[in-house]
Amino acid sequence: QVQLVESGGGLVQPGGSLRLSCAASLSNFRLYTMNWYRQAPGKQREWVADILSGGSANYAHFVRGRFTISRDNAKNTVYLQMNSLQPEDTAVYYCNVQLVSSAYWGRGTQVTVSS
C-alpha cells in the first residue's frame, strides 16, 4: 500500500522560507514522477511542481524561480524548498503520485505566510 507523509509546514513571515518533505512508502520510488499540489481556503487544489524519475523538474508559473523540487531516491523522499514566500502561498500542501491503478495523496501540511 502506498503511503505519502508530508512534513515541514508552519507559520512563516512574508519573504521567508520553508522546506517541505514527503516520505513515500512506495516500491521503486525512483521510477515515478512525484508531484506537489496545494489548496488554499475556498479554492481548488492546484498543481505546484513535479519531478520526473530522471530528476528534471517542472513548475507552475506562480512558483517558478521561488520554489525548488528535489528528490532523494535513497530515502524515498521528495522535497519542496520554498523561498520568498508570500501570503498568497498560504495553503495546505500535498504530495501526490500517479500510478497506473490510481492516484495517491498524503494528508497535507499547512503552510501559513503571515506577518
N, C-alpha and C positions, 0 to 999 in steps of 0.2 A: 504494500500500500504506500502510495506517495504521500509524504507529509512535507509541508513547507512552513518554516517558522521564522517570522521576521522579528528583528530587534533593532534597537538603536534610535528609535524615535524619542521625541521630547519637546521641550519648550526652548526656543532659541530666539534671540533678538534679530531684527532685520539686519541683513548683511552677514549674519553668522553662518556657521557650517555644521553639518551633521553627517555621519556615515551610517547608513542602514546596512544591515546584514540579513541574508536569507539563507538559513541552513536547510538543505534538502536531503530527505531520505529518499533517494532515487537511484536505482541501479543505472550504471552507465551515464551518470550525470554529465560527463564531459561531452556526450554526444548531442545534448539538447540545447536548443535556444531557450534562454531564460529571460523573462520579462519583469519589468516593474510597471505597475499601474498606480493610479491614485484616485481617490474620490473625496471631493470637498463637500461640505454640508450643502444639501439641496441641489447637488449637481450629479451628472452621470459619471461613472467611472471612466477614466481616460488613460490611454497608454502613455507611458513616460519614456521608456527606453528598453532596448533589448540587446542581448549579447549572444552571438552565434557560437557554435561549437569551436570554431577556429579562432575566436577571440575578437572578431570585428563587431563593432557596435553601431547602433542607430539611436537617434534621439528625436523626441518631439521638439518642434521648433521653439516651444516656450521654455525649454530647459537647456537647449544646445549652448555650449560654452560655459555653463554653470555647473552642470551635473556630469559625473563620470561613472559609468557602469563598468564593473570588472568581475572577474571570477577566479576562484581558486579551486581547480578541479580536484586537488589532493584533499581538500576539506569539504568538498561538495557544497560550496558556499558561493553566493553571488552578492556583490556589494553595490551600493549606490552612494557615491560621495557627492554631497550636495553643498555647494558653495554659493555665496551671495544670495542667501535665502531671502525671500520677500513674503509679506503677508499672504499674497495670493498663492503661495506654495503650501499653505496650511491645508492639510488633508490627511486621510488615512492612506498609507502607502502599502500596497500589496505586491507580493511576489507571485509569479504565475509561470506555469509550464504547460505547454500544449502537447499532449501525447496523441497518438493515433486514436486511442479509445476515447479520451476526454481531456478536458482542461482541469488543472488543479490550482487551487488558490490557498495561500496562507490566510491567517486571521487578520493580518494587517498590523501596522504600528502607526500610532498617531504622531504626526509632526505638526507642531503649532509654532507659527512665526509671529511674534508679537512683542512690542516694547512694553 
